[in-house]
Amino acid sequence: MNIKRALISVSDKTGIVEFAKELEKRGVEVISTGGTAHLLSESGINVKQVSDVTGFPEILGGRVKTLHPFIFGGILANFDEKSHIQDLERHNITPIDMVVVNLYPFEEIQKQTRDEDVLIENIDIGGVALLRASAKNHRNVVVVCDPADYEKIIKSLDLCGDVQLHDRRILALKAFYYTMKYDATIHRVLSELFASEKFEHMTFERFSNPHVDYEVLDKVDDKLIKLSEHTSESLAITLGAIVVSLDHSLIVGFNDSTPTSMVNIRNSGGRLCDLTGTTVVLRRLTNDIARKLKESTFKTIACEEIEDIDFAKESLKNKKIITYSYLKSLDNLENIKTASLLENILLRTTVNVSNAPQLLLALMPKYSIIAELEDGFFKFEVDLLSPTEALEKILEKTPVKIINVYVNGPVDSLFKKMCGENGINIFTI
């Protein structure tokens, strides 16, 4: 067991008692702070207070608890650096192998009040520092900010006594994204609160909501799509509507605003079985497609036309149906100005619209691949380090012949060799 010591300090206590008990069963020492320590102790878990580790009490009403070299030295030590090990030994600092932290619920508090003092006191400092430190040093420290990962981590510990590097990287990326969103929310709320001093900020809500008269693009005419109602899926629907305008037979699925699946129903014979995601966008919602989407994972169905609105509402009564319309013709459009949302910051880019896979890839992480299969389906894969590994994953999981692969990063000779051996055409952007 490589995980010997875990620091736990959470505001969202969902599943934390059960997780801590499982860690303790596996011989992991648990150290904690404040309310979390009290809860764990009352639940029969042997908890060591952070103040006992640091030899210093919590001060300033809890504002300073974990900000101490005995904590951050234990988290930031790189065991590949001999001098780091020597520093730990010289100062009697014990390493911390896992950090389990989620932050003060600023997002929820700001929905309830605009009292400056209340908002300020709900800005987490130590928690953000703990997450960023452990995410930075993820090769040596497992960082956990999402209760949904607890079960997976325990299974990994039982399998190999550790959390593999691939999973550590994913957890670290999640932590950086979590703290980024947290800080962006604070910036947005305080910008609105300090109206006379605020930094300029833009929200996609203002960009996409047709009922809000607030200009954020250079021209209001830059908008291409109008939605029947405002929705948190605006970005996915806007992008999807542009994609299906290129070929009316395409149906594309998204998780949040990330494309995850696509099919050309003309080539698939009407099959939709491999479509996945939470939001699906198509040109025309027929009764047949409505029946097929009834038991799907999709929560939102976006379309331009509906064959029978009453039938669709009855078949999809547990799902949200949103219609969209085009504000200008896209037939002769070569490029579009599109936008992606980084919490409250609208990032504008110019994207070539020559074909659907290349359009989708322009807004996906680097080294993403979209593979076009001969049965009309498209497989999506993301590897943050290498398109070759992404291609290997698709080939392993896909028995159907791949016709084309579209990739948004540089490819190496092995990638080209694999495509050549399998008769696959390569398109890069």
Secondary structure as GFF3:
##gff-version 3
##sequence-region A 1 429
A	DSSP	beta_strand	5	9	.	.	.	ID=ss1
A	DSSP	alpha_helix	16	25	.	.	.	ID=ss2
A	DSSP	beta_strand	29	32	.	.	.	ID=ss3
A	DSSP	alpha_helix	34	42	.	.	.	ID=ss4
A	DSSP	beta_strand	47	49	.	.	.	ID=ss5
A	DSSP	alpha_helix	50	54	.	.	.	ID=ss6
A	DSSP	three_ten_helix	60	62	.	.	.	ID=ss7
A	DSSP	alpha_helix	69	76	.	.	.	ID=ss8
A	DSSP	alpha_helix	82	90	.	.	.	ID=ss9
A	DSSP	beta_strand	98	101	.	.	.	ID=ss10
A	DSSP	alpha_helix	106	112	.	.	.	ID=ss11
A	DSSP	alpha_helix	116	121	.	.	.	ID=ss12
A	DSSP	alpha_helix	126	136	.	.	.	ID=ss13
A	DSSP	beta_strand	142	144	.	.	.	ID=ss14
A	DSSP	three_ten_helix	147	149	.	.	.	ID=ss15
A	DSSP	alpha_helix	150	160	.	.	.	ID=ss16
A	DSSP	alpha_helix	165	193	.	.	.	ID=ss17
A	DSSP	alpha_helix	204	208	.	.	.	ID=ss18
A	DSSP	three_ten_helix	220	222	.	.	.	ID=ss19
A	DSSP	beta_strand	225	227	.	.	.	ID=ss20
A	DSSP	alpha_helix	234	246	.	.	.	ID=ss21
A	DSSP	beta_strand	250	255	.	.	.	ID=ss22
A	DSSP	beta_strand	258	264	.	.	.	ID=ss23
A	DSSP	alpha_helix	265	268	.	.	.	ID=ss24
A	DSSP	beta_strand	279	285	.	.	.	ID=ss25
A	DSSP	alpha_helix	287	293	.	.	.	ID=ss26
A	DSSP	beta_strand	300	306	.	.	.	ID=ss27
A	DSSP	alpha_helix	309	315	.	.	.	ID=ss28
A	DSSP	beta_strand	320	326	.	.	.	ID=ss29
A	DSSP	beta_strand	335	342	.	.	.	ID=ss30
A	DSSP	beta_strand	345	352	.	.	.	ID=ss31
A	DSSP	alpha_helix	356	361	.	.	.	ID=ss32
A	DSSP	beta_strand	368	373	.	.	.	ID=ss33
A	DSSP	beta_strand	377	382	.	.	.	ID=ss34
A	DSSP	alpha_helix	387	397	.	.	.	ID=ss35
A	DSSP	beta_strand	402	407	.	.	.	ID=ss36
A	DSSP	alpha_helix	413	421	.	.	.	ID=ss37
A	DSSP	beta_strand	425	428	.	.	.	ID=ss38
###
